[in-house]
């Protein structure tokens, strides 16, 4: 006997069983092996790929009053994951404290939604960046997070707080100010205002929690958080210098010459020493990017700015890390170790 065809509106994506039944689909049709069974009460005529489509499918089987939280909210905001966290493929959702905990395969349930700020992202309700950073304190033990990890995520959250219409590392619409009559000191003052705004927001959210898990490490990370970082590795490079007792560099600062013409944006900048540390990510490997980097360095060198490269191995390899810090210590006239 031929199978009852699915209505056209159900054939193109995940759907809830109760919705199908309301449309006249027999319950026996929903038990057919030809359907992909995503979770209890949710099916799909075709395989569901990981990502937004899987999130949408899993949410169809959950109560309406839930929001993406923790790692799933972090994914929406563009927060980086640690190596251990990349193995967690569950959908993290949060409901109110007056609701029983959500227990379902492929879902990590949390409670306390009434204490979070929630925004709508596309069709998903998502805990906002500031509260999500605080929620990462609950992951300290299970995911082995360190203060450094919480600073990296905090830097990402800071970007979203200042630019809520963008994900953490999306600066695709940011263009250099080719000519500027704003002095370097004035730009640094603006940066400090941004830092205080972000830290004030995160501190307010953290203090509003009642004995939150991970508060000790979150409180240690908070003073080290800075906005405008472009990548997790830039955060870790900055922290490497701070941990070693170096003067703190300014992240991603626009450099102008004395006439106000834009020269470059420096990754890690020590303005008083006219020194720039350039983190070399994978995108620097192409010939086209190498040409841009060479031109950029020449323009900076012509204006008496010094640049030094920082590679991923300089952060992870103890011998290279020591050698890099020694080089920068000489350039900064800093006594180390």
Backbone as CSV, one residue per row, in Angstrom:
resi,resn,N_x,N_y,N_z,CA_x,CA_y,CA_z,C_x,C_y,C_z
1,UNK,0.857,-1.193,0.000,0.000,0.000,0.000,0.895,1.246,0.000
2,UNK,0.688,2.159,-0.927,1.551,3.350,-0.990,1.403,4.226,0.238
3,UNK,2.540,4.859,0.596,2.520,5.736,1.764,1.724,7.002,1.467
4,UNK,1.090,7.516,2.515,0.381,8.783,2.386,1.404,9.901,2.189
5,UNK,1.309,10.673,1.120,2.297,11.737,0.910,2.155,12.833,1.963
6,UNK,3.277,13.414,2.298,3.257,14.537,3.235,2.745,15.785,2.532
7,UNK,2.047,16.640,3.266,1.689,17.937,2.685,2.942,18.694,2.240
8,UNK,2.806,19.455,1.191,3.970,20.149,0.619,4.690,21.009,1.648
9,UNK,3.940,21.635,2.567,4.561,22.529,3.549,5.359,21.770,4.600
10,UNK,5.199,20.445,4.673,5.962,19.645,5.634,7.110,18.891,4.971
11,UNK,7.147,18.877,3.667,8.119,18.054,2.951,9.488,18.699,2.819
12,UNK,9.565,19.988,3.110,10.816,20.706,2.837,11.678,20.958,4.072
13,UNK,11.232,20.544,5.250,12.024,20.805,6.452,11.458,20.093,7.659
14,UNK,12.057,20.289,8.832,11.571,19.627,10.046,10.152,20.067,10.391
15,UNK,9.419,19.166,11.015,8.061,19.496,11.442,7.714,18.729,12.706
16,UNK,6.780,19.266,13.473,6.328,18.625,14.705,5.231,17.621,14.395
17,UNK,5.212,16.523,15.144,4.231,15.477,14.901,2.805,15.997,15.059
18,UNK,2.571,16.805,16.094,1.213,17.303,16.315,0.756,18.199,15.168
19,UNK,1.696,18.909,14.548,1.344,19.750,13.408,0.951,18.871,12.220
20,UNK,1.690,17.791,12.013,1.377,16.886,10.902,0.013,16.230,11.097
21,UNK,-0.264,15.795,12.317,-1.544,15.146,12.591,-2.692,16.130,12.384
22,UNK,-2.478,17.373,12.815,-3.513,18.387,12.605,-3.772,18.647,11.124
23,UNK,-2.806,18.317,10.281,-2.956,18.508,8.845,-3.456,17.236,8.151
24,UNK,-3.819,16.241,8.951,-4.399,15.032,8.375,-3.433,13.912,8.084
25,UNK,-2.171,14.015,8.525,-1.203,12.940,8.311,-1.451,11.845,9.342
26,UNK,-1.641,10.587,8.920,-1.868,9.508,9.883,-0.648,9.287,10.783
27,UNK,-0.893,8.870,12.025,0.197,8.607,12.958,1.112,7.512,12.439
28,UNK,0.540,6.541,11.705,1.362,5.463,11.151,2.381,5.994,10.152
29,UNK,2.014,7.047,9.438,2.952,7.646,8.472,4.151,8.237,9.179
30,UNK,3.948,8.757,10.371,5.054,9.368,11.123,6.013,8.331,11.681
31,UNK,5.581,7.069,11.716,6.469,6.002,12.203,7.249,5.354,11.073
32,UNK,7.044,5.811,9.865,7.705,5.214,8.705,9.215,5.404,8.772
33,UNK,9.938,4.365,8.361,11.405,4.426,8.388,11.958,5.433,7.388
34,UNK,11.140,5.773,6.407,11.626,6.733,5.409,11.800,8.130,5.974
35,UNK,11.139,8.424,7.096,11.293,9.725,7.740,12.519,9.726,8.647
36,UNK,13.113,10.881,8.788,14.226,11.052,9.727,13.647,11.560,11.045
37,UNK,13.896,10.825,12.119,13.338,11.164,13.420,14.391,11.949,14.210
38,UNK,14.207,13.233,14.319,15.209,14.125,14.908,15.245,13.984,16.432
39,UNK,14.095,14.093,17.039,13.930,13.930,18.480,12.467,13.583,18.708
40,UNK,12.106,13.318,19.934,10.737,12.899,20.205,9.736,13.947,19.693
41,UNK,8.867,13.489,18.766,7.833,14.383,18.256,8.260,15.293,17.132
42,UNK,9.475,15.107,16.594,9.966,15.961,15.501,10.531,15.069,14.401
43,UNK,10.115,15.301,13.173,10.515,14.470,12.038,10.917,15.362,10.868
44,UNK,11.519,14.716,9.878,11.898,15.450,8.669,11.978,14.455,7.517
45,UNK,11.563,14.896,6.331,11.592,14.021,5.162,12.999,13.845,4.616
46,UNK,13.902,14.757,4.941,15.287,14.702,4.463,16.240,14.830,5.652
47,UNK,17.502,14.415,5.486,18.466,14.548,6.592,18.622,16.012,7.007
48,UNK,18.827,16.216,8.308,18.980,17.560,8.854,20.452,17.802,9.162
49,UNK,21.003,18.866,8.608,22.408,19.191,8.833,22.582,19.913,10.161
50,UNK,23.762,19.747,10.727,24.083,20.448,11.964,24.092,21.956,11.694
51,UNK,23.678,22.731,12.692,23.632,24.179,12.531,22.241,24.711,12.772
52,UNK,21.889,25.817,12.115,20.580,26.439,12.349,19.402,25.503,12.095
53,UNK,19.503,24.648,11.064,18.391,23.756,10.761,18.176,22.746,11.884
54,UNK,19.256,22.203,12.449,19.115,21.262,13.555,18.582,21.974,14.791
55,UNK,19.044,23.202,15.055,18.509,23.966,16.185,17.003,24.153,16.033
56,UNK,16.598,24.501,14.818,15.179,24.717,14.558,14.391,23.431,14.789
57,UNK,14.955,22.318,14.361,14.266,21.037,14.513,14.114,20.660,15.982
58,UNK,15.179,20.788,16.742,15.116,20.422,18.159,14.162,21.330,18.928
59,UNK,14.155,22.611,18.575,13.267,23.544,19.272,11.794,23.236,19.019
60,UNK,11.488,22.599,17.884,10.102,22.252,17.601,9.546,21.262,18.615
61,UNK,10.441,20.480,19.223,9.995,19.490,20.189,10.028,19.972,21.617
62,UNK,10.321,21.239,21.826,10.444,21.783,23.177,9.317,22.765,23.463
63,UNK,9.099,23.072,24.746,8.095,24.093,25.074,8.445,25.429,24.411
64,UNK,7.431,26.241,24.159,7.672,27.520,23.480,8.476,28.488,24.325
65,UNK,8.308,28.451,25.638,8.955,29.433,26.516,10.376,29.010,26.860
66,UNK,11.206,28.810,25.835,12.612,28.491,26.032,13.446,29.417,25.161
67,UNK,14.714,29.531,25.504,15.639,30.338,24.706,16.963,29.597,24.610
68,UNK,17.667,29.806,23.534,19.014,29.252,23.406,19.894,29.883,24.476
69,UNK,20.738,29.062,25.102,21.581,29.562,26.189,22.944,28.885,26.130
70,UNK,23.829,29.311,27.019,25.140,28.692,27.181,25.844,28.547,25.821
71,UNK,26.326,27.352,25.478,27.110,27.200,24.252,26.295,27.507,22.999
72,UNK,25.006,27.155,23.013,24.187,27.412,21.824,23.961,28.903,21.622
73,UNK,23.753,29.642,22.705,23.667,31.100,22.588,25.021,31.660,22.163
74,UNK,26.099,31.104,22.723,27.436,31.541,22.333,27.691,31.353,20.847
75,UNK,27.201,30.241,20.290,27.366,30.017,18.849,26.656,31.104,18.046
76,UNK,25.463,31.483,18.471,24.723,32.535,17.770,25.482,33.858,17.846
77,UNK,26.062,34.148,19.005,26.799,35.405,19.178,28.185,35.361,18.551
78,UNK,28.632,34.179,18.143,29.963,34.065,17.552,31.070,33.858,18.560
79,UNK,30.736,33.389,19.768,31.763,33.124,20.775,32.605,31.919,20.342
80,UNK,33.896,31.944,20.643,34.727,30.778,20.318,34.488,29.645,21.310
81,UNK,34.731,28.439,20.868,34.671,27.265,21.742,36.077,26.738,21.996
82,UNK,36.272,26.155,23.170,37.526,25.450,23.430,37.469,24.101,22.718
83,UNK,38.617,23.414,22.677,38.665,22.111,22.008,37.668,21.144,22.637
84,UNK,37.558,21.166,23.961,36.607,20.265,24.618,35.175,20.633,24.268
85,UNK,34.895,21.907,24.183,33.529,22.337,23.895,33.082,22.003,22.474
86,UNK,34.028,21.881,21.551,33.650,21.532,20.180,33.047,20.137,20.107
87,UNK,33.293,19.309,21.111,32.723,17.956,21.110,31.306,17.925,21.681
88,UNK,30.851,19.030,22.234,29.507,19.104,22.790,28.548,19.530,21.682
89,UNK,27.795,18.578,21.131,26.884,18.867,20.022,25.451,19.061,20.499
90,UNK,25.228,19.127,21.796,23.877,19.294,22.315,23.370,20.714,22.067
91,UNK,22.050,20.823,22.020,21.412,22.126,21.967,21.173,22.573,23.406
92,UNK,21.781,23.705,23.798,21.599,24.227,25.153,20.427,25.205,25.143
93,UNK,19.429,24.908,25.967,18.251,25.770,26.053,17.939,26.054,27.515
94,UNK,17.249,27.160,27.750,16.899,27.554,29.114,15.404,27.847,29.186
95,UNK,14.806,27.383,30.285,13.399,27.668,30.553,13.297,28.367,31.908
96,UNK,12.088,28.729,32.307,11.902,29.395,33.586,12.139,28.470,34.761
97,UNK,12.404,29.054,35.922,12.668,28.265,37.127,11.432,27.520,37.613
98,UNK,10.255,27.950,37.185,9.011,27.309,37.628,8.625,26.117,36.760
99,UNK,9.486,25.766,35.831,9.241,24.642,34.930,10.229,23.534,35.253
100,UNK,9.785,22.303,35.127,10.676,21.178,35.370,11.828,21.165,34.378
101,UNK,12.962,20.584,34.764,14.127,20.558,33.869,13.826,19.802,32.580
102,UNK,14.361,20.294,31.477,14.163,19.668,30.178,15.151,18.521,30.034
103,UNK,14.622,17.327,29.825,15.457,16.148,29.627,15.085,15.516,28.296
104,UNK,15.990,15.594,27.364,15.723,15.077,26.029,17.044,14.805,25.340
105,UNK,17.100,13.742,24.571,18.332,13.399,23.861,18.739,14.537,22.930
106,UNK,19.998,14.905,22.992,20.509,15.973,22.145,20.279,17.357,22.682
107,UNK,19.719,17.465,23.903,19.397,18.770,24.486,19.974,18.858,25.889
108,UNK,20.605,19.973,26.208,21.055,20.270,27.574,20.131,21.347,28.128
109,UNK,19.349,20.984,29.132,18.379,21.909,29.687,18.906,22.685,30.874
110,UNK,18.564,23.956,30.952,18.944,24.831,32.057,17.702,25.613,32.488
111,UNK,17.747,26.124,33.698,16.614,26.912,34.204,17.095,28.278,34.683
112,UNK,16.138,29.215,34.802,16.459,30.562,35.262,16.252,31.624,34.204
113,UNK,15.428,31.327,33.198,15.271,32.245,32.074,14.698,33.598,32.498
114,UNK,13.901,33.605,33.566,13.283,34.861,34.012,14.329,35.858,34.512
115,UNK,15.553,35.406,34.766,16.618,36.282,35.245,17.562,36.715,34.130
116,UNK,17.258,36.329,32.896,18.128,36.665,31.770,17.458,37.663,30.834
117,UNK,18.302,38.403,30.125,17.824,39.257,29.041,17.827,38.418,27.767
118,UNK,16.714,38.425,27.073,16.559,37.584,25.881,16.270,38.465,24.672
119,UNK,16.940,38.148,23.559,16.691,38.840,22.297,16.217,37.827,21.259
120,UNK,15.560,38.308,20.240,15.129,37.459,19.139,16.162,37.540,18.029
121,UNK,16.708,36.387,17.672,17.683,36.308,16.584,17.077,35.447,15.490
122,UNK,16.765,36.071,14.346,15.983,35.387,13.316,14.713,34.870,13.991
123,UNK,14.471,33.542,13.986,13.268,33.056,14.657,13.562,32.457,16.020
124,UNK,14.812,32.594,16.499,15.211,31.996,17.772,15.226,33.031,18.893
125,UNK,14.727,32.638,20.058,14.932,33.432,21.271,16.295,33.049,21.828
126,UNK,17.131,34.045,22.126,18.516,33.790,22.525,18.860,34.646,23.741
127,UNK,19.474,34.037,24.747,19.988,34.800,25.878,21.068,35.747,25.357
128,UNK,21.056,36.990,25.805,21.965,37.983,25.234,23.408,37.725,25.640
129,UNK,24.316,38.477,25.016,25.750,38.201,25.150,26.246,38.357,26.582
130,UNK,25.794,39.394,27.288,26.284,39.635,28.643,25.871,38.504,29.594
131,UNK,24.595,38.109,29.538,24.143,37.020,30.398,24.758,35.688,29.983
132,UNK,24.988,35.509,28.695,25.619,34.266,28.242,27.035,34.160,28.796
133,UNK,27.770,35.275,28.815,29.112,35.235,29.411,29.025,34.810,30.869
134,UNK,28.083,35.354,31.614,27.916,34.941,33.010,27.574,33.457,33.108
135,UNK,26.748,32.963,32.180,26.360,31.552,32.201,27.544,30.631,31.926
136,UNK,28.583,31.142,31.267,29.759,30.301,31.026,30.445,29.931,32.342
137,UNK,30.160,30.675,33.394,30.684,30.286,34.701,30.175,28.928,35.129
138,UNK,28.967,28.545,34.680,28.418,27.237,34.999,29.148,26.120,34.255
139,UNK,29.940,26.479,33.248,30.656,25.490,32.448,32.108,25.322,32.882
140,UNK,32.513,26.078,33.904,33.913,26.050,34.326,34.356,24.637,34.681
141,UNK,33.556,23.970,35.477,33.968,22.641,35.945,33.826,21.589,34.850
142,UNK,32.677,21.541,34.192,32.453,20.465,33.218,33.298,20.631,31.957
143,UNK,33.607,21.867,31.573,34.390,22.107,30.358,35.844,22.466,30.651
144,UNK,36.201,22.519,31.943,37.585,22.825,32.300,38.014,24.222,31.908
145,UNK,37.115,25.195,32.001,37.451,26.561,31.593,38.381,27.221,32.601
146,UNK,39.300,28.023,32.092,40.238,28.784,32.909,39.864,30.259,32.878
147,UNK,40.553,31.045,33.690,40.349,32.493,33.642,40.644,33.015,32.238
148,UNK,41.699,32.506,31.623,42.029,32.946,30.266,40.891,32.649,29.300
149,UNK,40.308,31.458,29.399,39.184,31.118,28.525,38.021,32.090,28.718
150,UNK,37.752,32.456,29.971,36.644,33.368,30.259,36.945,34.788,29.778
151,UNK,38.216,35.167,29.760,38.577,36.472,29.196,38.374,36.458,27.679
152,UNK,38.773,35.361,27.032,38.601,35.253,25.578,37.125,35.377,25.214
153,UNK,36.268,34.651,25.930,34.833,34.736,25.675,34.314,36.123,26.053
154,UNK,34.864,36.695,27.131,34.460,38.042,27.541,34.808,39.087,26.506
155,UNK,35.979,38.962,25.874,36.337,39.877,24.788,35.328,39.777,23.649
156,UNK,34.926,38.530,23.326,33.930,38.329,22.275,32.593,38.944,22.674
157,UNK,32.197,38.727,23.935,30.939,39.308,24.423,30.984,40.827,24.386
158,UNK,32.143,41.400,24.703,32.289,42.852,24.691,31.999,43.420,23.302
159,UNK,32.478,42.725,22.263,32.213,43.190,20.898,30.719,43.200,20.591
160,UNK,30.013,42.163,21.059,28.575,42.074,20.789,27.817,43.128,21.593
161,UNK,28.252,43.400,22.807,27.609,44.427,23.628,27.697,45.793,22.940
162,UNK,28.854,46.086,22.362,29.034,47.380,21.694,28.392,47.409,20.306
163,UNK,28.296,46.231,19.670,27.752,46.145,18.306,26.728,45.008,18.268
164,UNK,25.553,45.204,18.865,24.593,44.102,19.029,24.035,43.551,17.726
165,UNK,24.214,44.259,16.630,23.731,43.757,15.339,24.780,42.908,14.622
166,UNK,25.900,42.646,15.281,26.988,41.875,14.685,27.362,40.717,15.606
167,UNK,27.923,39.680,15.004,28.513,38.622,15.817,29.876,39.095,16.316
168,UNK,30.472,38.303,17.190,31.639,38.765,17.956,32.785,39.282,17.090
169,UNK,33.123,38.547,16.046,34.305,38.919,15.267,33.952,39.422,13.868
170,UNK,32.713,39.876,13.691,32.298,40.406,12.396,32.552,41.909,12.354
171,UNK,33.643,42.275,11.685,33.969,43.691,11.485,33.998,44.021,9.997
172,UNK,33.227,43.250,9.229,33.280,43.401,7.776,32.821,44.777,7.301
173,UNK,31.999,45.455,8.109,31.509,46.768,7.693,32.331,47.907,8.269
174,UNK,33.377,47.578,9.007,34.195,48.632,9.620,35.264,49.085,8.639
175,UNK,35.267,50.342,8.346,36.228,50.907,7.394,37.140,51.894,8.112
176,UNK,38.400,51.966,7.690,39.314,52.913,8.337,38.906,54.352,8.074
177,UNK,39.219,55.199,9.025,38.999,56.634,8.847,40.268,57.189,8.208
178,UNK,40.182,57.410,6.889,41.391,57.707,6.129,42.071,58.986,6.588
179,UNK,41.307,59.963,7.010,41.879,61.213,7.516,41.228,61.527,8.855
180,UNK,42.007,61.952,9.798,41.468,62.224,11.127,42.248,63.347,11.785
181,UNK,41.496,64.241,12.439,42.149,65.291,13.227,42.051,64.962,14.717
182,UNK,41.621,63.733,15.027,41.542,63.281,16.416,42.925,62.798,16.849
183,UNK,43.371,63.262,17.980,44.695,62.868,18.445,44.683,61.445,18.974
184,UNK,45.860,60.880,19.105,45.984,59.525,19.643,45.440,59.459,21.064
185,UNK,45.751,60.452,21.860,45.254,60.463,23.241,43.727,60.475,23.275
186,UNK,43.105,61.197,22.356,41.652,61.240,22.312,41.071,59.884,21.915
187,UNK,41.736,59.213,20.974,41.270,57.879,20.595,41.402,56.906,21.751
188,UNK,42.470,57.022,22.514,42.655,56.145,23.674,41.604,56.431,24.742
189,UNK,41.223,57.687,24.889,40.160,58.028,25.847,38.839,57.385,25.453
190,UNK,38.533,57.392,24.146,37.301,56.763,23.660,37.344,55.266,23.930
191,UNK,38.497,54.656,23.715,38.640,53.230,23.984,38.366,52.923,25.458
192,UNK,38.862,53.765,26.327,38.656,53.526,27.757,37.181,53.640,28.122
193,UNK,36.468,54.554,27.470,35.018,54.650,27.691,34.344,53.335,27.290
194,UNK,34.758,52.761,26.168,34.200,51.482,25.721,34.485,50.377,26.729
195,UNK,35.716,50.359,27.236,36.100,49.341,28.216,35.226,49.451,29.457
196,UNK,35.052,50.653,29.962,34.267,50.843,31.181,32.796,50.492,30.945
197,UNK,32.286,50.818,29.774,30.888,50.486,29.477,30.683,48.977,29.480
198,UNK,31.573,48.257,28.832,31.445,46.799,28.739,31.593,46.155,30.105
199,UNK,32.615,46.550,30.819,32.841,45.934,32.136,31.712,46.277,33.095
200,UNK,31.163,47.486,32.994,30.041,47.851,33.851,28.819,46.982,33.574
201,UNK,28.561,46.716,32.291,27.420,45.872,31.920,27.609,44.446,32.433
202,UNK,28.800,43.905,32.234,29.056,42.534,32.686,29.038,42.438,34.206
203,UNK,29.568,43.434,34.881,29.570,43.440,36.345,28.142,43.509,36.875
204,UNK,27.316,44.331,36.266,25.924,44.458,36.694,25.188,43.122,36.554
205,UNK,25.394,42.445,35.445,24.718,41.160,35.240,25.223,40.113,36.229
206,UNK,26.519,40.101,36.460,27.083,39.106,37.377,26.614,39.359,38.802
207,UNK,26.600,40.620,39.232,26.176,40.947,40.592,24.694,40.663,40.818
208,UNK,23.903,40.640,39.736,22.472,40.376,39.864,22.171,38.903,40.127
209,UNK,23.178,38.036,39.921,22.977,36.603,40.132,23.087,36.263,41.619
210,UNK,22.334,35.262,42.038,22.379,34.787,43.419,23.312,33.595,43.507
211,UNK,24.516,33.840,44.018,25.527,32.811,44.195,25.749,31.996,42.915
212,UNK,26.110,32.658,41.833,26.290,31.950,40.563,27.515,31.051,40.585
213,UNK,27.419,29.943,39.894,28.572,29.059,39.776,29.645,29.726,38.921
214,UNK,30.883,29.523,39.322,32.000,30.091,38.569,32.255,31.556,38.838
215,UNK,31.621,32.130,39.867,31.746,33.571,40.083,33.178,33.982,40.388
216,UNK,33.924,33.150,41.091,35.308,33.517,41.434,36.127,33.725,40.167
217,UNK,36.061,32.770,39.234,36.837,32.894,38.007,36.296,33.996,37.110
218,UNK,34.980,34.159,37.063,34.402,35.245,36.272,34.860,36.601,36.807
219,UNK,34.909,36.736,38.132,35.333,38.001,38.742,36.804,38.272,38.471
220,UNK,37.614,37.204,38.390,39.025,37.384,38.063,39.206,37.764,36.596
221,UNK,38.333,37.251,35.741,38.448,37.536,34.307,37.956,38.930,33.951
222,UNK,36.973,39.422,34.681,36.287,40.665,34.305,37.221,41.858,34.095
223,UNK,38.170,42.141,34.989,39.028,43.318,34.774,39.925,43.207,33.543
224,UNK,40.084,42.009,33.015,40.991,41.795,31.883,40.278,41.845,30.534
225,UNK,38.966,42.007,30.536,38.193,41.975,29.294,38.323,43.297,28.546
226,UNK,38.523,43.206,27.239,38.643,44.387,26.386,37.817,44.193,25.121
227,UNK,37.133,45.224,24.649,36.431,45.130,23.362,37.370,45.367,22.188
228,UNK,36.840,45.145,20.989,37.486,45.403,19.695,38.548,44.372,19.325
229,UNK,38.595,43.248,20.038,39.512,42.169,19.667,38.942,41.441,18.459
230,UNK,39.800,41.080,17.516,39.340,40.505,16.247,39.336,38.979,16.239
231,UNK,39.993,38.316,17.186,40.058,36.856,17.168,40.417,36.338,18.557
232,UNK,40.100,35.068,18.843,40.487,34.487,20.140,41.987,34.532,20.375
233,UNK,42.766,34.300,19.315,44.218,34.276,19.481,44.770,35.664,19.806
234,UNK,44.146,36.703,19.307,44.565,38.056,19.696,44.357,38.255,21.188
235,UNK,43.233,37.738,21.708,42.984,37.828,23.152,44.082,37.096,23.915
236,UNK,44.420,35.899,23.469,45.427,35.095,24.181,46.811,35.736,24.077
237,UNK,47.101,36.354,22.932,48.389,37.033,22.791,48.470,38.221,23.756
238,UNK,47.404,38.980,23.851,47.382,40.118,24.784,47.580,39.636,26.221
239,UNK,46.888,38.567,26.572,46.997,38.038,27.935,48.400,37.505,28.218
240,UNK,49.071,36.991,27.198,50.442,36.515,27.381,51.343,37.645,27.880
241,UNK,51.195,38.827,27.286,52.019,39.960,27.702,51.626,40.434,29.101
242,UNK,50.332,40.472,29.383,49.885,40.912,30.707,50.381,39.956,31.786
243,UNK,50.268,38.652,31.524,50.711,37.648,32.493,52.201,37.760,32.779
244,UNK,52.958,38.171,31.751,54.404,38.311,31.921,54.791,39.642,32.549
245,UNK,53.818,40.488,32.871,54.096,41.761,33.531,54.447,42.892,32.592
246,UNK,54.188,42.738,31.314,54.490,43.787,30.342,53.432,44.894,30.416
247,UNK,53.750,46.081,29.927,52.708,47.098,29.762,51.632,46.556,28.827
248,UNK,50.373,46.858,29.127,49.299,46.294,28.316,49.208,46.977,26.962
249,UNK,49.153,46.199,25.876,48.974,46.810,24.555,47.524,47.193,24.320
250,UNK,47.321,48.154,23.422,45.983,48.533,22.981,45.627,47.654,21.795
251,UNK,44.413,47.111,21.777,44.055,46.176,20.714,43.427,46.900,19.531
252,UNK,43.894,46.509,18.334,43.315,46.969,17.069,43.077,48.476,17.044
253,UNK,44.169,49.180,17.170,44.154,50.638,17.209,44.501,51.200,15.833
254,UNK,43.728,52.182,15.371,44.047,52.861,14.113,45.274,53.747,14.316
255,UNK,46.212,53.628,13.377,47.447,54.410,13.419,47.392,55.471,12.320
256,UNK,47.573,56.721,12.684,47.630,57.823,11.723,48.987,58.500,11.823
257,UNK,49.414,59.107,10.721,50.675,59.854,10.790,50.406,61.248,11.362
258,UNK,51.449,62.057,11.428,51.319,63.373,12.064,50.375,64.302,11.299
259,UNK,50.150,64.016,10.023,49.246,64.834,9.221,47.804,64.339,9.283
260,UNK,47.571,63.252,10.013,46.220,62.713,10.143,45.858,61.665,9.121
261,UNK,46.805,61.226,8.272,46.507,60.205,7.270,46.596,58.817,7.899
262,UNK,45.604,57.983,7.600,45.570,56.629,8.151,46.684,55.781,7.554
263,UNK,47.376,55.069,8.425,48.451,54.190,7.981,48.065,52.721,8.063
264,UNK,47.495,52.320,9.207,47.197,50.904,9.414,46.405,50.752,10.700
265,UNK,45.893,49.564,10.883,45.318,49.177,12.166,46.252,48.150,12.786
266,UNK,46.723,48.429,13.979,47.656,47.521,14.634,46.929,46.553,15.550
267,UNK,47.337,45.286,15.547,46.684,44.274,16.389,46.914,44.563,17.866
268,UNK,48.170,44.613,18.255,48.565,44.913,19.634,49.533,46.087,19.570
269,UNK,49.143,47.213,20.143,49.887,48.453,19.947,50.363,49.016,21.285
270,UNK,51.661,49.364,21.313,52.224,50.120,22.436,52.547,51.518,21.888
271,UNK,51.605,52.449,21.991,51.770,53.752,21.325,53.009,54.510,21.766
272,UNK,53.308,54.482,23.065,54.451,55.262,23.554,55.763,54.771,22.966
273,UNK,55.813,53.512,22.602,57.037,52.933,22.049,56.963,52.773,20.533
274,UNK,55.839,53.211,19.942,55.639,53.087,18.495,55.945,51.660,18.027
275,UNK,55.371,50.712,18.770,55.613,49.297,18.509,54.265,48.593,18.295
276,UNK,54.216,47.698,17.304,53.008,46.959,16.980,53.326,45.476,16.921
277,UNK,52.572,44.684,17.657,52.653,43.235,17.544,51.550,42.757,16.615
278,UNK,51.926,42.045,15.555,50.976,41.613,14.538,50.756,40.110,14.646
279,UNK,49.534,39.714,15.038,49.247,38.286,15.080,49.011,37.776,13.663
280,UNK,49.724,36.721,13.302,49.668,36.186,11.942,48.728,34.979,11.891
281,UNK,47.470,35.234,11.546,46.512,34.151,11.391,46.680,33.454,10.053
282,UNK,45.822,32.461,9.792,45.943,31.675,8.568,45.744,32.515,7.314
283,UNK,44.942,33.583,7.423,44.664,34.377,6.226,45.896,35.126,5.731
284,UNK,46.944,35.189,6.549,48.164,35.882,6.124,49.020,35.020,5.190
285,UNK,48.611,33.763,4.962,49.443,32.849,4.184,49.358,33.101,2.676
286,UNK,48.297,33.734,2.198,48.137,33.920,0.756,49.111,34.970,0.226
287,UNK,49.425,34.854,-1.060,50.338,35.815,-1.670,49.744,37.226,-1.643
288,UNK,48.440,37.332,-1.917,47.794,38.637,-1.937,47.876,39.305,-0.573
289,UNK,47.618,38.531,0.490,47.693,39.103,1.823,49.127,39.451,2.191
290,UNK,50.067,38.594,1.752,51.480,38.879,2.026,51.900,40.195,1.384
291,UNK,51.386,40.473,0.186,51.690,41.741,-0.493,51.124,42.913,0.299
292,UNK,49.875,42.774,0.792,49.270,43.829,1.598,50.065,44.055,2.876
293,UNK,50.483,42.964,3.513,51.242,43.079,4.754,52.569,43.790,4.532
294,UNK,53.227,43.479,3.400,54.512,44.108,3.102,54.351,45.614,2.894
295,UNK,53.325,45.996,2.138,53.069,47.425,1.909,52.740,48.133,3.221
296,UNK,51.967,47.461,4.032,51.562,48.037,5.316,52.774,48.275,6.211
297,UNK,53.646,47.283,6.286,54.844,47.420,7.115,55.739,48.540,6.601
298,UNK,55.817,48.675,5.300,56.657,49.737,4.729,56.123,51.111,5.110
299,UNK,54.814,51.293,5.015,54.226,52.583,5.373,54.447,52.904,6.847
300,UNK,54.319,51.882,7.692,54.551,52.100,9.119,56.026,52.388,9.407
301,UNK,56.913,51.654,8.739,58.344,51.856,8.956,58.772,53.243,8.514
302,UNK,58.165,53.726,7.435,58.493,55.076,6.962,58.089,56.155,7.963
303,UNK,57.171,55.834,8.862,56.719,56.786,9.892,57.269,56.413,11.269
304,UNK,58.348,55.632,11.264,59.063,55.274,12.507,58.250,54.390,13.447
305,UNK,57.358,53.560,12.873,56.677,52.543,13.673,57.361,51.206,13.426
306,UNK,57.528,50.437,14.495,58.136,49.109,14.380,57.045,48.035,14.493
307,UNK,57.171,46.989,13.687,56.221,45.877,13.735,56.972,44.569,13.969
308,UNK,56.362,43.703,14.739,56.915,42.369,14.988,55.793,41.342,14.888
309,UNK,56.087,40.228,14.253,55.075,39.201,14.035,54.924,38.299,15.259
310,UNK,53.685,37.824,15.459,53.375,36.862,16.511,52.618,35.715,15.857
311,UNK,53.106,34.502,16.050,52.499,33.324,15.449,51.853,32.458,16.529
312,UNK,50.956,31.575,16.089,50.265,30.695,17.038,51.257,29.894,17.858
313,UNK,52.347,29.457,17.218,53.352,28.663,17.932,54.074,29.468,18.998
314,UNK,54.088,30.791,18.845,54.698,31.639,19.874,53.884,31.625,21.158
315,UNK,52.613,31.291,21.048,51.757,31.225,22.224,51.780,29.841,22.863
316,UNK,51.936,28.805,22.048,51.797,27.433,22.553,53.116,26.752,22.889
317,UNK,54.187,27.128,22.207,55.487,26.489,22.436,56.268,27.271,23.489
318,UNK,56.636,26.665,24.612,57.305,27.404,25.694,58.599,28.090,25.263
319,UNK,59.410,27.426,24.443,60.674,28.029,24.024,60.435,29.238,23.119
320,UNK,59.515,29.109,22.181,59.209,30.233,21.290,58.546,31.365,22.059
321,UNK,57.710,31.014,23.029,57.059,32.038,23.844,58.102,32.851,24.601
322,UNK,59.063,32.150,25.200,60.121,32.827,25.960,60.934,33.738,25.049
323,UNK,61.287,33.225,23.857,62.089,34.020,22.928,61.321,35.263,22.461
324,UNK,60.026,35.109,22.198,59.224,36.245,21.759,59.137,37.312,22.842
325,UNK,58.885,36.884,24.069,58.787,37.846,25.167,60.116,38.568,25.376
326,UNK,61.205,37.860,25.198,62.515,38.489,25.360,62.733,39.563,24.303
327,UNK,62.328,39.268,23.056,62.465,40.263,21.984,61.635,41.498,22.277
328,UNK,60.388,41.289,22.699,59.518,42.432,22.976,59.990,43.197,24.208
329,UNK,60.573,42.510,25.172,61.081,43.188,26.362,62.188,44.184,25.982
330,UNK,63.033,43.779,25.056,64.104,44.672,24.604,63.511,45.881,23.880
331,UNK,62.535,45.636,23.012,61.935,46.719,22.242,61.168,47.691,23.132
332,UNK,60.600,47.181,24.223,59.808,48.019,25.128,60.633,48.554,26.296
333,UNK,61.912,48.224,26.282,62.785,48.630,27.386,62.166,48.176,28.724
334,UNK,61.712,46.932,28.698,61.038,46.364,29.862,61.907,45.271,30.463
335,UNK,62.109,45.322,31.749,62.953,44.317,32.403,62.161,43.020,32.556
336,UNK,62.656,41.985,31.897,61.977,40.679,31.939,62.990,39.582,31.647
337,UNK,62.943,38.468,32.273,62.018,38.153,33.388,62.554,38.712,34.700
